[in-house]
Amino acid sequence: MTPPDSQRRRPFRFSVQASHLEAPEQLRPLARKAEDIGVSVLTVADHIDDQLSPIAALMAAADATTTLRVGSLVFSNDYRHPVLLAKEAATIDRLSGGRLEFGLGAGWMLDDYRGAGMTLDRPSVRIERMEESLGVIRRLWSGEAVTHHGLNYDIDDLALTPTPSQRPAPPVWVGGGGRKVLEVAARCADVVHLNPSLTAGVIDHRAGPTATAEATDRKLGWILDAAPDRFASLEIGVRIHLALVTDDRDELYEALAGGFGLSADEAKGSPHALCGTVEQIADDIVERRERFGISNIGLSASSMDDLRPVIERLAGS
């Protein structure tokens, strides 16, 4: 599908996911470097493994910088009650000077749930719960007293303090690879972040076929159908899972594609991969904004140094 002009012309924003650092102390210098080279947002995931805990990490990154925005990519809704998450997020936004980007997801990683002894409900249940939670959080951020009696949460005459600095609210990110979660994103989010489908609870070859250019067109169609009046205003993002600077990208795609359940041509066309020279990667990013409307580029911290020339060339353009 052809995205509207508002998306094809939206300036590029790069985010860097600070996951799997060798030591927590690396976060502050990483945040300062990201700010210096033009990264817009430093994000932190929400998993019960060797990654940093997002709430403390986001505040530390904000405190180490002056303009860099900080975001959750994404808070897992099942891990926190929406009242507590709303208060934590509002506090980060206030203490950072209004630099929070709030990402919320339904939860997906099987090892997280197993390790913590939590039940991993079927996707439709988790997504319904997330949508209800997001509605509660937005209402609490308004500062008005909230009474809510839903399928999953009960709140009685509660007014949240502090409220966020950003009004009416911090930008909300919702992402995923399945139809239901993308429909929620279309209706409720400011940033729709595309990902492969991870219904298996792990990242493996089963995710590959949902990461192709054709699959991305289908996802954008679902988003448009779910919220046609909002579609042109949405910022479309993508998580890059493979980013390598190389002089022979054809050979690299050929070598790696099978592990993702894709042909080399499918891997080359996937918006979730960036391989090639700096010039080729920059051209691919520009072409994907024209084709898909993707302007928010999510990279791993391990890719930031290699892709620094791309970020410096394209950020804000």
Secondary structure, 3 states (H helix, E strand, C coil): CCCCHHHHCCCEEEEEECCCCCCHHHHHHHHHHHHHHCCCEEEECCCCCCCCCHHHHHHHHHHCCCCCEEEECCEEHHHCCHHHHHHHHHHHHHHCCCCEEEEEECCCCHHHHHHHCCCCCCHHHHHHHHHHHHHHHHHHHCCCCEEEECCCCEEEEECCCCCCCCCCCCCEEEEECCHHHHHHHHHHCCEEEECCCCCCCCCCHHHHHHHCHHHHHHHHHHHHHHCCCCHHHCEEEEECCEEEECCCHHHHHHHHHHHHCCCHHHHHHCCCEEEECHHHHHHHHHHHHHHHCEEEEEEEHHHCCCCHHHHHHHECC
